Amino acid sequence: MAVTLGASGLVVLVLLASVWGVQSGANGASSANRWSVVQCSEAGFTEGLVCSSCQLLPKFELEVLSEACSACCQDDGMTQGQVTKYPRAILEMCNCKLRAFPQIAPFVDGERKSMFKNLKHVHKHLAPPRLQLFNADGEMAEELNIESWDTDTITEFLEDRLEA
């Protein structure tokens, strides 16, 4: 069964028959350690999982997943109520993948493109959709895989994280 965690648009797979690989120590990892992509995938977490989504687990009575979620998530700067704003962002992906990711197309050539003047699309051959956020010094501060995000989630994220 899949449970969508609110506006984050990320999906956490909950295996009802057993919660293997999720209880503390099941894969030899604790919340203090980062899990590998394979371990996270086996536990049912996608690569684009952001840490603010882990805070939503108790809302769905899924506290048992909290430790594994924390070991697999990417820091999105939204934990503890803090939000880091960035002056610019790059949406990097291969143009050939626009049909595979129709939720991204509005940011490349649609109506959402004009909403974010400081968002630029960069074509990178065969690259999946990734969002790169840059600080005032022009250095990449964050990079997030957004292939599992829907259009509204991307919009909400950009509204929260990009400077006006």
Secondary structure, 3 states (H helix, E strand, C coil): CEEECHHHCCEEECCCCCCCCCCCCCCCCCCCCCCCHHHHHHCCECCCCEHHHHCCHHHHCCHHHHHHHHHHCECCCCHHHCCCCECEEEEEECHHHCCCCCCCHHHHHCCCHHHCCCEEEEECCCCCCEEEEECCCCCEEEEEECCCCCHHHHHHHHHHHECC
